[in-house]
């Protein structure tokens, strides 16, 4: 069972960045009915798996429990939807944890550069603020501010509950409805009113930091939202460039275009390309981690050449067939488990990408090689590009 709240980095303003992520931590600190630690002990007794995450678009909580304990998971989530304590002493204790998490992330060149590139790529939209927030704002966050954010955004009206299991659908839905029925529905939350203006030229940023980290080059291009008709084709473009991801598709990256152009030629140790399904227009990212002593300019040139080639030439039949197999596998395999299936469904629903997993799968299966080229040509343009270099010192 996943509970998806429509609140994340995009719902924050300067001075409150990271508040949704901070609040996610506080939802594990107890409610009026379940003191701190009670939830952990209760779910551990049942062998349950539970966790949470925050993104720019959403904050999500999940439990994977034995079928007989489904009602318990529902009761716990309904309870903390409106009855979290968010005590002052817990806020202070967790602030230290989150600052430490922030500092740990800063040791990752890809995170540090990516955060800066994202900030430069967005002038107005809150996507430019990221998720975890700045260290200074985390230190200034107050208990009252967190509690107000919680009371405003955590309500049935602002959430999806997604359940996957072997019970009858109607019975599962009836149980969920009963669990949340007693709660006040809450206010309707308007989406952020900060549309991003068009970009009219390349932007560049360099991040320098001491340490033994490897150099990194990132290219970010303005890309459409998840509900756009081009979203499936851009998902396929990412697979063509860098493979179908981890798990059963981990080996697929070695046949990808960026791997062959950069890793096999000794210019990079690692490559990646991602098109994220987001509520609002976001970014298509291509990244390469350079070998020690590698030249940023040379790796950037090769990255741009490969993106241009994808935008100007239709994928050959054999390569496209391989990309399509990887594309469909990267959707099917993560949906094998009840946890993965519930996540996939919630993600598609919350971003507006599709109304079901099967609908998204069918849209991916219908993508043509020409659609991949056309979608790439539409976004891989200089005027909507942000280039980032991480230079270790």
C-alpha positions as CSV (number, residue, x, y, z in Angstrom):
1,X,0.0,0.0,0.0
2,X,1.3,3.4,-1.0
3,X,0.0,6.8,0.1
4,X,0.9,9.5,-2.4
5,X,0.6,13.1,-1.2
6,X,0.7,15.8,-3.8
7,X,3.3,17.9,-2.1
8,X,7.0,18.2,-2.7
9,X,9.7,20.6,-3.8
10,X,7.3,22.3,-6.3
11,X,5.0,23.4,-3.4
12,X,7.7,25.3,-1.6
13,X,8.9,28.9,-1.8
14,X,12.3,30.5,-1.1
15,X,12.8,30.3,2.7
16,X,11.0,27.0,3.0
17,X,13.0,24.8,0.6
18,X,13.3,21.2,1.9
19,X,10.2,21.5,4.1
20,X,8.4,18.6,2.5
21,X,11.4,16.4,2.9
22,X,11.9,17.5,6.5
23,X,8.2,16.7,7.2
24,X,8.6,13.2,5.6
25,X,11.1,12.5,8.4
26,X,8.8,13.7,11.1
27,X,6.0,11.4,10.0
28,X,8.0,8.5,11.5
29,X,8.1,10.2,14.9
30,X,4.8,9.1,16.3
31,X,1.1,10.1,16.5
32,X,-1.3,10.7,19.3
33,X,-2.3,7.0,19.1
34,X,1.1,5.5,18.3
35,X,4.1,7.0,20.2
36,X,7.5,7.1,18.6
37,X,8.8,3.6,18.0
38,X,5.4,2.0,18.2
39,X,4.9,1.8,14.5
40,X,8.4,0.3,14.0
41,X,7.8,-2.4,16.6
42,X,4.3,-3.2,15.3
43,X,5.3,-3.5,11.7
44,X,8.5,-5.4,12.5
45,X,6.4,-8.0,14.4
46,X,4.5,-8.7,11.1
47,X,7.6,-8.8,9.0
48,X,6.5,-5.7,7.1
49,X,8.6,-3.5,4.8
50,X,7.9,0.2,5.1
51,X,9.6,3.5,4.1
52,X,9.0,6.8,2.3
53,X,10.5,9.3,-0.1
54,X,10.1,12.9,-1.3
55,X,10.5,14.2,-4.8
56,X,9.8,17.6,-6.5
57,X,6.2,16.4,-7.1
58,X,5.1,14.2,-4.3
59,X,5.8,12.7,-0.8
60,X,5.1,9.0,-0.6
61,X,4.8,6.4,2.2
62,X,4.4,2.7,1.8
63,X,3.9,-0.6,3.7
64,X,4.3,-4.1,2.2
65,X,2.5,-6.3,4.8
66,X,1.0,-9.8,5.0
67,X,-2.4,-9.8,3.5
68,X,-4.0,-10.4,6.9
69,X,-2.4,-7.2,8.2
70,X,-3.7,-4.9,5.4
71,X,-6.2,-3.3,7.8
72,X,-3.4,-2.5,10.2
73,X,-1.4,-0.7,7.5
74,X,-4.5,1.3,6.6
75,X,-5.2,2.3,10.1
76,X,-1.6,3.5,10.6
77,X,-1.6,5.6,7.5
78,X,-5.0,7.1,8.2
79,X,-3.8,7.9,11.7
80,X,-0.6,9.7,10.6
81,X,-2.4,11.5,7.8
82,X,-3.9,13.9,10.3
83,X,-2.5,13.0,13.8
84,X,1.3,13.3,13.6
85,X,2.8,14.9,16.7
86,X,5.8,16.7,15.1
87,X,7.2,17.5,18.6
88,X,9.7,20.3,19.1
89,X,12.4,18.0,20.5
90,X,12.0,15.6,17.6
91,X,12.3,18.4,15.1
92,X,15.6,19.5,16.7
93,X,17.0,16.0,16.7
94,X,15.9,15.3,13.1
95,X,17.4,18.6,11.9
96,X,20.8,17.3,12.7
97,X,20.1,14.1,10.7
98,X,18.9,16.0,7.7
99,X,21.8,18.4,7.7
100,X,24.1,15.3,7.8
101,X,22.1,13.8,4.9
102,X,22.6,17.0,3.0
103,X,26.3,17.1,3.6
104,X,26.6,13.4,2.6
105,X,24.8,14.1,-0.7
106,X,27.3,17.0,-1.4
107,X,30.1,14.5,-1.4
108,X,28.6,13.0,-4.6
109,X,29.7,15.1,-7.6
110,X,26.7,14.0,-9.7
111,X,24.3,15.3,-7.0
112,X,26.2,18.5,-6.4
113,X,26.4,19.3,-10.1
114,X,22.9,18.1,-10.9
115,X,21.4,20.4,-8.2
116,X,23.3,23.4,-9.6
117,X,22.3,22.6,-13.2
118,X,18.7,22.2,-12.1
119,X,18.8,25.6,-10.4
120,X,20.3,27.3,-13.4
121,X,17.9,25.6,-15.8
122,X,14.8,27.0,-14.1
123,X,14.3,30.8,-13.7
124,X,10.8,30.8,-12.2
125,X,9.4,27.3,-11.6
126,X,10.1,25.8,-8.1
127,X,11.6,22.7,-9.7
128,X,14.8,24.8,-9.6
129,X,14.9,24.5,-5.8
130,X,15.3,20.7,-5.8
131,X,14.0,18.6,-2.9
132,X,16.3,18.4,0.1
133,X,16.6,22.2,0.5
134,X,19.6,24.4,1.3
135,X,21.5,23.8,4.5
136,X,20.8,27.3,5.8
137,X,17.0,26.9,5.3
138,X,17.0,23.5,7.0
139,X,18.7,25.0,10.0
140,X,16.1,27.8,10.2
141,X,13.0,25.6,9.8
142,X,10.6,25.8,12.7
143,X,8.3,23.3,14.2
144,X,5.3,25.6,13.6
145,X,6.2,26.0,10.0
146,X,6.5,22.3,9.5
147,X,3.2,21.7,11.3
148,X,1.4,24.3,9.2
149,X,2.8,22.6,6.0
150,X,1.6,19.3,7.3
151,X,-2.0,20.4,8.2
152,X,-2.3,22.1,4.8
153,X,-1.1,19.3,2.5
154,X,-1.8,16.1,4.4
155,X,-5.5,15.3,3.8
156,X,-7.6,12.8,1.8
157,X,-8.3,15.5,-0.8
158,X,-4.6,15.8,-1.6
159,X,-3.6,12.2,-1.7
160,X,-3.9,8.9,-3.6
161,X,-4.0,5.6,-1.8
162,X,-2.8,2.7,-4.1
163,X,-3.2,-0.9,-3.1
164,X,-1.9,-4.0,-4.8
165,X,-2.6,-7.5,-3.5
166,X,-4.4,-10.8,-4.1
167,X,-7.7,-9.7,-2.6
168,X,-10.8,-8.7,-4.4
169,X,-10.5,-5.1,-5.7
170,X,-13.8,-4.0,-4.4
171,X,-13.1,-5.4,-0.9
172,X,-9.6,-3.7,-0.8
173,X,-11.2,-0.4,-1.9
174,X,-14.0,-0.6,0.6
175,X,-11.5,-1.2,3.4
176,X,-9.4,1.8,2.3
177,X,-12.5,4.0,2.1
178,X,-13.6,3.0,5.6
179,X,-10.1,3.7,7.0
180,X,-10.0,7.3,5.7
181,X,-13.7,8.2,5.8
182,X,-13.6,9.7,9.3
183,X,-11.0,12.2,8.3
184,X,-11.8,15.8,7.3
185,X,-11.3,15.9,3.5
186,X,-9.0,19.0,3.7
187,X,-8.7,21.9,1.3
188,X,-8.1,21.7,-2.4
189,X,-4.5,22.6,-3.1
190,X,-3.9,24.7,-6.2
191,X,-0.8,23.8,-8.2
192,X,2.1,26.3,-8.2
193,X,1.5,29.3,-10.4
194,X,5.0,29.8,-11.7
195,X,5.1,28.6,-15.3
196,X,8.7,28.5,-16.6
197,X,9.3,31.0,-19.5
198,X,11.0,29.8,-22.7
199,X,14.7,29.6,-22.7
200,X,16.5,31.5,-25.5
201,X,20.0,30.3,-25.3
202,X,22.5,27.9,-23.8
203,X,23.3,28.3,-20.1
204,X,26.6,27.1,-18.6
205,X,27.8,26.4,-15.0
206,X,31.0,25.1,-13.5
207,X,31.1,23.6,-10.0
208,X,34.5,23.3,-8.4
209,X,35.1,21.4,-5.2
210,X,38.1,19.9,-3.4
211,X,38.4,16.2,-3.1
212,X,39.3,13.1,-5.0
213,X,36.1,12.9,-7.0
214,X,36.1,12.3,-10.8
215,X,35.2,15.1,-13.2
216,X,31.6,15.1,-14.5
217,X,29.8,16.6,-17.5
218,X,26.0,17.0,-17.5
219,X,23.7,18.3,-20.3
220,X,20.1,19.2,-19.4
221,X,17.5,20.0,-22.0
222,X,14.0,21.4,-21.4
223,X,11.6,18.5,-21.8
224,X,7.8,18.1,-21.6
225,X,5.6,16.9,-18.8
226,X,4.7,13.2,-18.3
227,X,1.2,13.7,-19.9
228,X,2.7,15.0,-23.1
229,X,2.3,12.8,-26.2
230,X,6.1,12.7,-26.7
231,X,6.8,11.3,-23.2
232,X,6.9,7.6,-24.3
233,X,9.3,8.5,-27.2
234,X,11.6,10.4,-24.9
235,X,11.6,7.5,-22.5
236,X,12.8,5.4,-25.4
237,X,15.4,8.0,-26.4
238,X,16.9,7.7,-22.9
239,X,17.1,3.9,-23.3
240,X,18.8,4.3,-26.7
241,X,21.4,6.6,-25.2
242,X,22.2,4.8,-21.9
243,X,20.3,1.5,-21.7
244,X,17.3,0.3,-19.7
245,X,18.5,0.8,-16.2
246,X,19.5,-1.6,-13.4
247,X,18.1,-5.0,-12.3
248,X,17.4,-7.4,-15.2
249,X,18.5,-4.7,-17.6
250,X,21.9,-3.9,-16.1
251,X,23.8,-5.3,-19.1
252,X,21.7,-3.2,-21.6
253,X,23.8,-0.1,-21.0
254,X,26.8,-1.7,-22.6
255,X,25.0,-1.7,-26.0
256,X,23.9,1.9,-25.6
257,X,25.1,4.7,-27.7
258,X,26.8,6.7,-24.9
259,X,28.5,3.7,-23.5
260,X,30.0,2.8,-26.9
261,X,31.0,6.4,-27.7
262,X,32.5,7.3,-24.3
263,X,33.2,4.3,-22.1
264,X,34.5,1.9,-24.7
265,X,36.7,4.7,-26.1
266,X,38.2,5.4,-22.7
267,X,36.8,8.9,-22.3
268,X,34.4,8.1,-19.4
269,X,33.9,5.6,-16.6
270,X,30.1,5.9,-16.5
271,X,27.3,7.4,-18.5
272,X,23.6,8.0,-18.0
273,X,20.5,9.5,-19.7
274,X,17.2,10.1,-18.0
275,X,13.8,11.4,-18.9
276,X,11.7,11.7,-15.7
277,X,7.9,11.6,-15.7
278,X,7.0,14.8,-13.9
279,X,3.8,16.8,-13.3
280,X,5.2,19.9,-15.1
281,X,7.8,20.3,-17.9
282,X,11.1,19.2,-16.5
283,X,14.5,18.2,-18.0
284,X,16.1,15.5,-20.1
285,X,19.5,14.7,-18.6
286,X,22.6,13.2,-20.2
287,X,25.7,12.7,-18.0
288,X,29.2,11.3,-18.2
289,X,31.7,10.7,-15.4
290,X,35.2,11.3,-16.9
291,X,38.3,9.2,-16.4
292,X,41.0,10.9,-14.2
293,X,42.6,13.6,-16.3
294,X,39.9,13.5,-18.9
295,X,39.0,16.6,-20.9
296,X,35.5,18.1,-20.2
297,X,35.4,19.8,-23.6
298,X,36.0,16.5,-25.5
299,X,33.4,14.6,-23.5
300,X,30.9,17.4,-24.0
301,X,31.6,17.3,-27.7
302,X,31.0,13.6,-28.0
303,X,27.8,13.8,-25.9
304,X,26.4,16.5,-28.2
305,X,27.4,14.5,-31.2
306,X,25.5,11.5,-30.0
307,X,22.4,13.5,-29.1
308,X,22.5,15.2,-32.5
309,X,22.8,11.9,-34.3
310,X,19.7,10.5,-32.4
311,X,17.8,13.7,-33.4
312,X,18.8,13.6,-37.1
313,X,18.9,9.9,-38.0
314,X,16.2,7.2,-37.5
315,X,17.4,4.3,-35.3
316,X,18.3,1.3,-37.5
317,X,15.8,-1.6,-37.3
318,X,18.0,-3.9,-35.4
319,X,19.0,-1.2,-32.8
320,X,15.4,0.0,-32.4
321,X,14.2,-3.6,-31.8
322,X,16.8,-3.9,-29.0
323,X,15.9,-0.6,-27.5
324,X,12.2,-1.5,-27.6
325,X,12.8,-4.8,-25.8
326,X,14.8,-2.9,-23.1
327,X,12.2,-0.2,-22.9
328,X,9.4,-2.7,-22.2
329,X,11.4,-4.8,-19.9
330,X,12.3,-1.8,-17.8
331,X,8.6,-1.3,-17.3
332,X,7.6,-4.9,-16.8
333,X,10.3,-6.2,-14.5
334,X,9.9,-3.6,-11.7
335,X,6.2,-4.4,-11.7
336,X,6.8,-8.0,-10.7
337,X,6.5,-7.4,-7.0
338,X,3.5,-6.0,-5.2
339,X,5.6,-3.1,-3.9
340,X,7.0,-2.2,-7.4
341,X,3.6,-2.5,-9.0
342,X,1.9,-0.2,-6.5
343,X,4.8,2.3,-6.9
344,X,4.6,2.2,-10.7
345,X,0.8,2.7,-10.7
346,X,1.0,5.6,-8.2
347,X,3.8,7.3,-10.2
348,X,1.8,7.1,-13.4
349,X,-1.3,8.4,-11.8
350,X,0.3,11.2,-9.8
351,X,2.2,12.6,-12.8
352,X,-0.6,12.2,-15.3
353,X,1.4,9.9,-17.5
354,X,-1.3,7.2,-17.7
355,X,-4.3,5.8,-15.9
356,X,-2.9,2.3,-15.5
357,X,0.3,0.3,-15.9
358,X,-1.1,-1.5,-19.0
359,X,-2.0,1.8,-20.6
360,X,1.6,3.1,-20.2
361,X,3.0,-0.2,-21.4
362,X,0.9,0.0,-24.5
363,X,2.0,3.6,-25.2
364,X,5.6,2.5,-24.9
365,X,5.0,-0.5,-27.2
366,X,3.5,1.8,-29.8
367,X,6.5,4.1,-30.1
368,X,8.2,4.1,-33.5
369,X,11.8,4.8,-34.5
370,X,10.7,8.0,-36.3
371,X,8.8,9.2,-33.1
372,X,12.1,8.8,-31.2
373,X,14.0,10.8,-33.7
374,X,11.3,13.5,-33.9
375,X,11.0,13.8,-30.1
376,X,14.8,14.1,-29.8
377,X,15.0,16.7,-32.5
378,X,12.4,18.8,-30.7
379,X,14.3,19.1,-27.4
380,X,18.0,18.6,-28.2
381,X,18.5,22.2,-29.3
382,X,21.1,24.7,-28.2
383,X,18.6,27.3,-27.0
384,X,17.1,25.1,-24.4
385,X,20.3,23.5,-23.2
386,X,22.1,23.9,-19.8
387,X,25.7,22.6,-19.6
388,X,27.3,21.7,-16.3
389,X,30.9,20.8,-15.5
390,X,32.1,19.4,-12.2
391,X,35.8,20.1,-11.8
392,X,37.5,18.5,-8.8
393,X,40.2,20.6,-7.1
